[in-house]
Structures are given as structure tokens and as C-alpha cells.
Amino acid sequence: MAAGVAAASLVAVGALVTTAWPSGSSDGGASPTAVERPARATVEVTREDLVVTQEAQGVVEFSGSREIKSSRPGTITWLPDVGTVLTRGSTVLRTDDQPVVLFLGETPLYRTLDGSGMRGSDVDVVAQNLVALGHLAAFPPGDVTGPRFAAAVSRWRTANGLRPVETASPDGAGPTGSQTDHEPTGAPALPGAVDGDQGGAGAEGTASTDGESQEPVVPTDDQGGEPSAAADAGAVEPPPVRTTSTTSVQTGEVVVLPEDVRVSAVLAQPGDAAEGAAVLRVTSTHKVIRLQGDDVPSAAVQQGGEVTVLLPGGAEVPGTVTEVGTTSEAGDATTSVLVDVADQETLTGVDSGPVTVRVTTERHDQVLAVPPAALLALREGGHALQLEDGTLVPVETGMFTDTRVEVSGDGVHEGLKVVTAS
């Protein structure tokens, strides 16, 4: 076989092998003498991973986007700047010069909370934030509010400069903010209750001096019939009882979000009415890279795939594809890819702008490979490697990269020395 291959015509990649003969005498008396060939360059067959990559342009952005609405009445008096990072305890906005504070959690505050034995997921959210902010020592999930909860709320309000909550009850029953979370109006008094235990006098009338109950005196007309119109006209509604509290949290005083956020847009301005208004657009503080356009190798990108991110300073960091989708612009569908970088510290200082993402489009692990210049193309088709003694070894080619080519065949092994054109 070797002899047959050696006799084949060859086209060497980047090389031309010739034999030089010195000019002899015209009479042919001198014998031709072969000129010594210079040593030919050789390389070894190696076993390695071959990877073909394609680069695509992406941009750094912050993941997620949502609007924050104010549920507190009043006038907006302050809003944060774009780029501000809001963390637990930060002021999200100010209405009537009072702060609306960020709490972290899943359940938004939907009722006024105080220390009157309340329980619920919203209670847990407020309590855990009070713990995290150092105002409450501990609060097991599912526990009920009490004096310690109320004292923690008071400390939190003082720390944030929140004014006492003013409430009014038309029937003298006390604050109305958490009426539905207590005993219903008109519930019987506890044994030994005194005036005011239920917000005023008992429902059955006034007490006599001898301790017996008496019927209230009702003015009637001259004939002793129904109450007179004059009596009705002279009746005076009792003024509402106004009280203040520093131990309760009202719904509009906090905004509950699942994580720290970054302000991406300000949607309102000081002087606007606050209640019901969309005031901010925020994103996560977590950075991602978005690829979009015709240069995205959509066939090679899949969710969970690994990529390499080339940062502006030259650093290369690993990334993971977290989302693959399509977007439509002017009727044309393009691939949109999100890449997450686990080590967020590597993106410090890169808040926006273009980056390059290298995507692996083909990969062959632990294959035999040589430089393309070591490959000889046979005129009749196929390829071969040339050994140092001139023997040609036929090979099958596989994957090509810019610098290596996969080879296989009988007699081809790791460490084999072959001739190369360069």
C-alpha cells in the first residue's frame, strides 16, 4: 500500500518539493550530483478538544422591569434619580414630605397592622423587615402581633420620621384602621369592664346611681305618642373621636418588592397627585447580556448552554444562556437571547454598552489533530500525511478550525511526527 501511495501524484498545501541538479559539461562526461535537501519541518499529531466558535454582539442591561405605583394619598414631594439602587428600608418616594419605605417580601400590605393579635402573610412580611432593620428581635412565621410588635413599629416610625397615624371613629369606638381585625362592634363587654372598654358607654343605656339599669328617657309629643319631630330636630350628632397612633403601619407607608431594585425611569414629578399614580419604573440590580440580531447563531444557542463573554477591558468570563426567544421588528422575526453571568463582580463598572459573546457552534472532544499545513491533498482525491521518511499515510479528515484539523486512519496516533509545509 505504501508503495502505491508513494507513486501517487501529490499536491502539497503550501509546499513544492523538487530535486535540484547542477549543470553538467556539454559532453556529458560529468555525473549529476544530488543537492542535499534542507531538513523539513515536522509536527506531532496531538489529541485535543476542537472547538468552532462564532461571535455575536450583545448589550449589558439590568434584568426584569416593573412599575411602582403609590397607594398613599397626598402630593408627591420627592422622587429618586434614575440609577438609584433601592434596598430594604430605602425611601421609594415622599408624599406630603413623608417617606414611603421599601420592604422586601412577597405579600403586599393590604391592611393596617398593629399589635392587637393579628396574623397573616402580610404580618410576617412586616415583622421580618422590622427584624432585618434592627427594630424587632425575632418574630417566628405565623406568630401574632403583640406589644413587642407594636413597640418595634413605633421605633421604625421614629427612625423614618413618620408622623403618628390619625384615625377617627364617628361612634366613639376608637381607631378604625383595623376594625375588621378585632372583635365586632357591639360585642359584649368582658366581666368587670368599665366605661370606655368598648369605646364608650354600654349598649344597654346608662347606669343608675343604685347600680340598676334604667331605660333612657325619650322625649315624646304632648299625647305621649311617638318621639316628636322637635326632639329629632334637636338631636346633636356626637363629634367623631380622633386618636393618633405610633404603633401601626398603614398600607400606603410601605412598598413591598421581592428584591432590591434599581430605578430605570422616573414616571412622575413632584407636585403630582400620589394616590394611584405610577411613579417609578425599576429593574433588578442583576445584570444580564442580551443578544439580538442576524448575527446570533440561533441553531447553536439553547437554554442552559455555556458561552464566553468578552468584556471591554479584554477579560473573558463564562456565561449561561437563560432565555431564547424571538422578537419581531418591522415584520421580521429575529432571535433574542439572554445570557446570565454568575460572577456579577466581573461586570462592575459595565452598566450598559456593547460586549462580545462567543458561542460554540461545534465541538469534538479528544480527537487527533494536526495543523492544516501538514495535510496533503491527493490529486485523485482524499488526503494524506507524510512521514519523515517520505511515506504517505492516508487519512480521513473531520472537523476544521482556524488552526487545526481532525484526522483519523490506520497508523495515525498521538505523537506521530509528520511533515508540515510551514
NUMIBA-994878 format. One record per residue (C-alpha): residue in three letters; y, x, z; residue number from 1. Coordinates in steps of 0.05 Angstrom, whole numbers. Example, Ala and Ser with C-alpha at 12.3 -4.5 7.8 and 13.67 -1.06 7.14 Angstrom:
2
FIBA  rest       v       u       w   nr
FIBA   ALA     -90     246     156    1
FIBA   SER     -21     273     143    2
This chain:
422
FIBA  rest       v       u       w   nr
FIBA   MET       0       0       0    1
FIBA   ALA      49      55      18    2
FIBA   ALA      39      89     -49    3
FIBA   GLY      51      24     -85    4
FIBA   VAL     115      10     -46    5
FIBA   ALA     139      81     -56    6
FIBA   ALA     133      72    -131    7
FIBA   ALA     178      10    -129    8
FIBA   SER     249      13    -153    9
FIBA   LEU     298      11     -95   10
FIBA   VAL     369     -10     -85   11
FIBA   ALA     394      22     -20   12
FIBA   VAL     451     -13      18   13
FIBA   GLY     509      36      14   14
FIBA   ALA     466      96      -7   15
FIBA   LEU     446     131     -70   16
FIBA   VAL     390     184     -66   17
FIBA   THR     389     237    -122   18
FIBA   THR     358     305    -134   19
FIBA   ALA     405     360    -159   20
FIBA   TRP     380     413    -207   21
FIBA   PRO     420     477    -221   22
FIBA   SER     438     493    -293   23
FIBA   GLY     387     540    -324   24
FIBA   SER     392     591    -381   25
FIBA   SER     394     565    -451   26
FIBA   ASP     328     599    -467   27
FIBA   GLY     292     562    -412   28
FIBA   GLY     269     626    -380   29
FIBA   ALA     291     608    -310   30
FIBA   SER     252     558    -269   31
FIBA   PRO     291     500    -238   32
FIBA   THR     301     504    -163   33
FIBA   ALA     310     441    -120   34
FIBA   VAL     373     439     -78   35
FIBA   GLU     359     427      -4   36
FIBA   ARG     378     357      16   37
FIBA   PRO     422     347      77   38
FIBA   ALA     390     314     137   39
FIBA   ARG     391     239     131   40
FIBA   ALA     418     195     187   41
FIBA   THR     367     155     225   42
FIBA   VAL     369      99     276   43
FIBA   GLU     317      68     322   44
FIBA   VAL     291      -2     317   45
FIBA   THR     314     -38     381   46
FIBA   ARG     292    -100     418   47
FIBA   GLU     352    -143     438   48
FIBA   ASP     385    -212     440   49
FIBA   LEU     421    -230     376   50
FIBA   VAL     478    -280     382   51
FIBA   VAL     522    -312     328   52
FIBA   THR     587    -340     354   53
FIBA   GLN     646    -379     328   54
FIBA   GLU     715    -381     358   55
FIBA   ALA     758    -444     367   56
FIBA   GLN     828    -453     393   57
FIBA   GLY     839    -494     456   58
FIBA   VAL     894    -510     505   59
FIBA   VAL     895    -508     581   60
FIBA   GLU     911    -574     615   61
FIBA   PHE     900    -610     681   62
FIBA   SER     843    -659     683   63
FIBA   GLY     850    -734     696   64
FIBA   SER     912    -776     693   65
FIBA   ARG     934    -837     733   66
FIBA   GLU     997    -874     753   67
FIBA   ILE    1022    -884     824   68
FIBA   LYS    1055    -950     840   69
FIBA   SER    1098    -965     900   70
FIBA   SER    1079   -1025     943   71
FIBA   ARG    1136   -1016     992   72
FIBA   PRO    1199   -1058     986   73
FIBA   GLY    1266   -1026     982   74
FIBA   THR    1303    -977     938   75
FIBA   ILE    1275    -911     913   76
FIBA   THR    1317    -856     943   77
FIBA   TRP    1277    -793     925   78
FIBA   LEU    1221    -772     878   79
FIBA   PRO    1186    -704     870   80
FIBA   ASP    1195    -659     809   81
FIBA   VAL    1145    -650     753   82
FIBA   GLY    1095    -596     772   83
FIBA   THR    1098    -611     846   84
FIBA   VAL    1029    -610     879   85
FIBA   LEU    1019    -666     929   86
FIBA   THR     968    -654     984   87
FIBA   ARG     946    -693    1045   88
FIBA   GLY    1008    -710    1085   89
FIBA   SER    1057    -696    1029   90
FIBA   THR    1114    -744    1015   91
FIBA   VAL    1100    -781     950   92
FIBA   LEU    1167    -815     946   93
FIBA   ARG    1221    -842     993   94
FIBA   THR    1245    -915     995   95
FIBA   ASP    1306    -932    1036   96
FIBA   ASP    1303    -859    1057   97
FIBA   GLN    1235    -870    1089   98
FIBA   PRO    1175    -828    1066   99
FIBA   VAL    1113    -856    1032  100
FIBA   VAL    1057    -807    1053  101
FIBA   LEU     995    -785    1015  102
FIBA   PHE     928    -797    1049  103
FIBA   LEU     862    -774    1018  104
FIBA   GLY     804    -823    1012  105
FIBA   GLU     772    -877     970  106
FIBA   THR     795    -942    1002  107
FIBA   PRO     868    -961     994  108
FIBA   LEU     905    -990    1053  109
FIBA   TYR     906   -1066    1044  110
FIBA   ARG     928   -1090    1114  111
FIBA   THR     969   -1067    1173  112
FIBA   LEU     927   -1025    1221  113
FIBA   ASP     939   -1016    1295  114
FIBA   GLY     900   -1003    1358  115
FIBA   SER     874   -1073    1370  116
FIBA   GLY     800   -1062    1358  117
FIBA   MET     799   -1062    1282  118
FIBA   ARG     742   -1035    1240  119
FIBA   GLY     732   -1022    1166  120
FIBA   SER     731    -971    1110  121
FIBA   ASP     807    -971    1108  122
FIBA   VAL     808    -957    1183  123
FIBA   ASP     761    -898    1171  124
FIBA   VAL     807    -870    1117  125
FIBA   VAL     869    -873    1161  126
FIBA   ALA     833    -845    1221  127
FIBA   GLN     802    -787    1183  128
FIBA   ASN     871    -769    1155  129
FIBA   LEU     900    -771    1225  130
FIBA   VAL     845    -724    1247  131
FIBA   ALA     857    -677    1189  132
FIBA   LEU     931    -676    1203  133
FIBA   GLY     920    -659    1276  134
FIBA   HIS     943    -725    1307  135
FIBA   LEU     874    -751    1328  136
FIBA   ALA     818    -711    1360  137
FIBA   ALA     759    -748    1329  138
FIBA   PHE     740    -816    1300  139
FIBA   PRO     667    -830    1282  140
FIBA   PRO     659    -871    1218  141
FIBA   GLY     653    -944    1234  142
FIBA   ASP     688    -938    1301  143
FIBA   VAL     740    -988    1323  144
FIBA   THR     813    -974    1336  145
FIBA   GLY     840    -970    1407  146
FIBA   PRO     893    -936    1449  147
FIBA   ARG     877    -866    1423  148
FIBA   PHE     883    -890    1351  149
FIBA   ALA     949    -924    1368  150
FIBA   ALA     975    -861    1402  151
FIBA   ALA     955    -819    1341  152
FIBA   VAL     992    -867    1295  153
FIBA   SER    1054    -860    1339  154
FIBA   ARG    1051    -784    1335  155
FIBA   TRP    1043    -788    1259  156
FIBA   ARG    1102    -834    1252  157
FIBA   THR    1145    -789    1295  158
FIBA   ALA    1125    -727    1255  159
FIBA   ASN    1145    -761    1190  160
FIBA   GLY    1209    -792    1215  161
FIBA   LEU    1184    -863    1203  162
FIBA   ARG    1225    -917    1236  163
FIBA   PRO    1190    -968    1282  164
FIBA   VAL    1159   -1027    1246  165
FIBA   GLU    1198   -1091    1259  166
FIBA   THR    1159   -1156    1258  167
FIBA   ALA    1180   -1228    1271  168
FIBA   SER    1139   -1288    1294  169
FIBA   PRO    1171   -1358    1289  170
FIBA   ASP    1127   -1387    1344  171
FIBA   GLY    1135   -1331    1393  172
FIBA   ALA    1064   -1307    1381  173
FIBA   GLY    1083   -1235    1373  174
FIBA   PRO    1077   -1188    1313  175
FIBA   THR    1049   -1220    1251  176
FIBA   GLY    1027   -1159    1212  177
FIBA   SER     955   -1161    1237  178
FIBA   GLN     949   -1233    1257  179
FIBA   THR     885   -1243    1218  180
FIBA   ASP     852   -1185    1253  181
FIBA   HIS     860   -1215    1323  182
FIBA   GLU     840   -1279    1359  183
FIBA   PRO     863   -1340    1321  184
FIBA   THR     927   -1374    1341  185
FIBA   GLY     915   -1425    1397  186
FIBA   ALA     853   -1390    1425  187
FIBA   PRO     842   -1407    1499  188
FIBA   ALA     873   -1360    1549  189
FIBA   LEU     830   -1313    1588  190
FIBA   PRO     818   -1332    1662  191
FIBA   GLY     877   -1314    1704  192
FIBA   ALA     924   -1309    1644  193
FIBA   VAL     997   -1314    1658  194
FIBA   ASP    1056   -1335    1616  195
FIBA   GLY    1061   -1292    1554  196
FIBA   ASP     987   -1273    1549  197
FIBA   GLN     984   -1315    1485  198
FIBA   GLY    1056   -1302    1463  199
FIBA   GLY    1089   -1358    1504  200
FIBA   ALA    1074   -1420    1545  201
FIBA   GLY    1005   -1452    1544  202
FIBA   ALA     990   -1504    1491  203
FIBA   GLU     980   -1560    1541  204
FIBA   GLY    1052   -1564    1567  205
FIBA   THR    1090   -1534    1626  206
FIBA   ALA    1063   -1522    1696  207
FIBA   SER    1089   -1564    1754  208
FIBA   THR    1110   -1535    1820  209
FIBA   ASP    1047   -1561    1853  210
FIBA   GLY    1002   -1527    1801  211
FIBA   GLU     981   -1592    1767  212
FIBA   SER     991   -1603    1693  213
FIBA   GLN    1045   -1652    1673  214
FIBA   GLU    1057   -1687    1607  215
FIBA   PRO    1121   -1664    1573  216
FIBA   VAL    1179   -1714    1574  217
FIBA   VAL    1193   -1741    1505  218
FIBA   PRO    1259   -1779    1492  219
FIBA   THR    1248   -1850    1464  220
FIBA   ASP    1292   -1905    1437  221
FIBA   ASP    1321   -1959    1481  222
FIBA   GLN    1259   -2002    1473  223
FIBA   GLY    1213   -1948    1497  224
FIBA   GLY    1180   -1941    1429  225
FIBA   GLU    1175   -1881    1383  226
FIBA   PRO    1219   -1820    1393  227
FIBA   SER    1289   -1833    1370  228
FIBA   ALA    1320   -1803    1308  229
FIBA   ALA    1374   -1776    1353  230
FIBA   ALA    1323   -1738    1392  231
FIBA   ASP    1295   -1709    1328  232
FIBA   ALA    1363   -1690    1304  233
FIBA   GLY    1380   -1656    1369  234
FIBA   ALA    1317   -1613    1369  235
FIBA   VAL    1331   -1539    1360  236
FIBA   GLU    1280   -1492    1329  237
FIBA   PRO    1267   -1433    1374  238
FIBA   PRO    1292   -1367    1344  239
FIBA   PRO    1238   -1320    1318  240
FIBA   VAL    1215   -1267    1366  241
FIBA   ARG    1229   -1199    1337  242
FIBA   THR    1190   -1139    1361  243
FIBA   THR    1183   -1066    1339  244
FIBA   SER    1121   -1023    1338  245
FIBA   THR    1109    -949    1331  246
FIBA   THR    1033    -955    1335  247
FIBA   SER    1017    -989    1269  248
FIBA   VAL    1010    -967    1196  249
FIBA   GLN    1035   -1014    1142  250
FIBA   THR    1008   -1017    1072  251
FIBA   GLY    1069    -990    1036  252
FIBA   GLU    1076    -930    1081  253
FIBA   VAL    1017    -891    1052  254
FIBA   VAL     986    -879     983  255
FIBA   VAL     911    -865     984  256
FIBA   LEU     883    -820     929  257
FIBA   PRO     815    -786     924  258
FIBA   GLU     843    -715     918  259
FIBA   ASP     905    -671     916  260
FIBA   VAL     946    -685     853  261
FIBA   ARG     999    -653     810  262
FIBA   VAL    1059    -691     785  263
FIBA   SER    1057    -692     708  264
FIBA   ALA    1113    -743     696  265
FIBA   VAL    1166    -780     736  266
FIBA   LEU    1168    -853     714  267
FIBA   ALA    1225    -879     757  268
FIBA   GLN    1291    -854     785  269
FIBA   PRO    1330    -860     850  270
FIBA   GLY    1364    -927     854  271
FIBA   ASP    1306    -966     822  272
FIBA   ALA    1272   -1022     860  273
FIBA   ALA    1210    -993     891  274
FIBA   GLU    1162   -1051     902  275
FIBA   GLY    1111   -1057     845  276
FIBA   ALA    1143   -1001     804  277
FIBA   ALA    1103    -945     771  278
FIBA   VAL    1137    -884     799  279
FIBA   LEU    1095    -823     781  280
FIBA   ARG    1041    -801     733  281
FIBA   VAL     995    -750     766  282
FIBA   THR     935    -708     747  283
FIBA   SER     883    -669     785  284
FIBA   THR     900    -598     805  285
FIBA   HIS     836    -575     769  286
FIBA   LYS     848    -541     702  287
FIBA   VAL     805    -552     641  288
FIBA   ILE     807    -529     569  289
FIBA   ARG     810    -579     512  290
FIBA   LEU     784    -562     443  291
FIBA   GLN     804    -608     386  292
FIBA   GLY     808    -599     312  293
FIBA   ASP     769    -579     250  294
FIBA   ASP     751    -510     276  295
FIBA   VAL     708    -538     333  296
FIBA   PRO     635    -523     317  297
FIBA   SER     612    -594     334  298
FIBA   ALA     540    -581     313  299
FIBA   ALA     533    -525     364  300
FIBA   VAL     571    -557     422  301
FIBA   GLN     534    -600     471  302
FIBA   GLN     547    -624     542  303
FIBA   GLY     525    -573     592  304
FIBA   GLY     528    -516     542  305
FIBA   GLU     556    -448     562  306
FIBA   VAL     617    -418     527  307
FIBA   THR     663    -359     537  308
FIBA   VAL     738    -368     548  309
FIBA   LEU     784    -312     523  310
FIBA   LEU     848    -314     565  311
FIBA   PRO     916    -290     540  312
FIBA   GLY     912    -226     582  313
FIBA   GLY     846    -206     549  314
FIBA   ALA     799    -228     605  315
FIBA   GLU     735    -265     587  316
FIBA   VAL     709    -318     635  317
FIBA   PRO     649    -364     630  318
FIBA   GLY     659    -439     618  319
FIBA   THR     616    -501     614  320
FIBA   VAL     623    -559     566  321
FIBA   THR     632    -622     608  322
FIBA   GLU     651    -673     555  323
FIBA   VAL     640    -681     480  324
FIBA   GLY     673    -738     443  325
FIBA   THR     713    -757     382  326
FIBA   THR     786    -775     372  327
FIBA   SER     818    -810     313  328
FIBA   GLU     883    -787     284  329
FIBA   ALA     911    -819     221  330
FIBA   GLY     842    -848     208  331
FIBA   ASP     806    -781     212  332
FIBA   ALA     755    -771     267  333
FIBA   THR     755    -702     299  334
FIBA   THR     712    -672     354  335
FIBA   SER     744    -667     423  336
FIBA   VAL     711    -621     475  337
FIBA   LEU     728    -608     548  338
FIBA   VAL     709    -542     579  339
FIBA   ASP     708    -530     654  340
FIBA   VAL     719    -462     686  341
FIBA   ALA     684    -458     753  342
FIBA   ASP     725    -399     777  343
FIBA   GLN     793    -432     778  344
FIBA   GLU     825    -368     806  345
FIBA   THR     817    -336     737  346
FIBA   LEU     865    -388     709  347
FIBA   THR     920    -373     759  348
FIBA   GLY     985    -369     720  349
FIBA   VAL     955    -403     659  350
FIBA   ASP     981    -474     668  351
FIBA   SER     986    -490     594  352
FIBA   GLY     985    -459     525  353
FIBA   PRO     932    -436     476  354
FIBA   VAL     868    -399     493  355
FIBA   THR     808    -380     450  356
FIBA   VAL     738    -406     465  357
FIBA   ARG     677    -370     437  358
FIBA   VAL     619    -416     423  359
FIBA   THR     548    -393     409  360
FIBA   THR     523    -425     345  361
FIBA   GLU     456    -388     340  362
FIBA   ARG     416    -344     387  363
FIBA   HIS     350    -306     382  364
FIBA   ASP     326    -272     445  365
FIBA   GLN     288    -206     449  366
FIBA   VAL     277    -193     375  367
FIBA   LEU     270    -128     336  368
FIBA   ALA     335    -109     301  369
FIBA   VAL     368     -53     260  370
FIBA   PRO     437     -43     231  371
FIBA   PRO     445     -77     163  372
FIBA   ALA     456      -7     132  373
FIBA   ALA     383      10     148  374
FIBA   LEU     357     -46     105  375
FIBA   LEU     335     -30      34  376
FIBA   ALA     334     -86     -17  377
FIBA   LEU     276     -81     -65  378
FIBA   ARG     293     -95    -138  379
FIBA   GLU     234    -141    -146  380
FIBA   GLY     255    -179     -83  381
FIBA   GLY     246    -170      -9  382
FIBA   HIS     268    -115      39  383
FIBA   ALA     240     -52      69  384
FIBA   LEU     256       2     120  385
FIBA   GLN     249      75     101  386
FIBA   LEU     216     123     149  387
FIBA   GLU     238     196     157  388
FIBA   ASP     182     220     110  389
FIBA   GLY     204     172      56  390
FIBA   THR     151     119      68  391
FIBA   LEU     176      48      57  392
FIBA   VAL     155      -6     106  393
FIBA   PRO     163     -78      80  394
FIBA   VAL     198    -125     130  395
FIBA   GLU     217    -197     137  396
FIBA   THR     289    -210     156  397
FIBA   GLY     312    -262     205  398
FIBA   MET     379    -274     238  399
FIBA   PHE     440    -235     215  400
FIBA   THR     501    -218     258  401
FIBA   ASP     561    -175     241  402
FIBA   THR     527    -112     266  403
FIBA   ARG     452    -126     270  404
FIBA   VAL     396    -158     230  405
FIBA   GLU     330    -184     257  406
FIBA   VAL     268    -151     225  407
FIBA   SER     193    -160     232  408
FIBA   GLY     130    -136     197  409
FIBA   ASP      67     -94     203  410
FIBA   GLY      82     -26     233  411
FIBA   VAL     152     -46     257  412
FIBA   HIS     160     -34     331  413
FIBA   GLU     213     -17     383  414
FIBA   GLY     234      57     379  415
FIBA   LEU     212      66     306  416
FIBA   LYS     260     114     271  417
FIBA   VAL     285      92     203  418
FIBA   VAL     335     120     154  419
FIBA   THR     403      88     151  420
FIBA   ALA     457      95      98  421
FIBA   SER     511     106     150  422
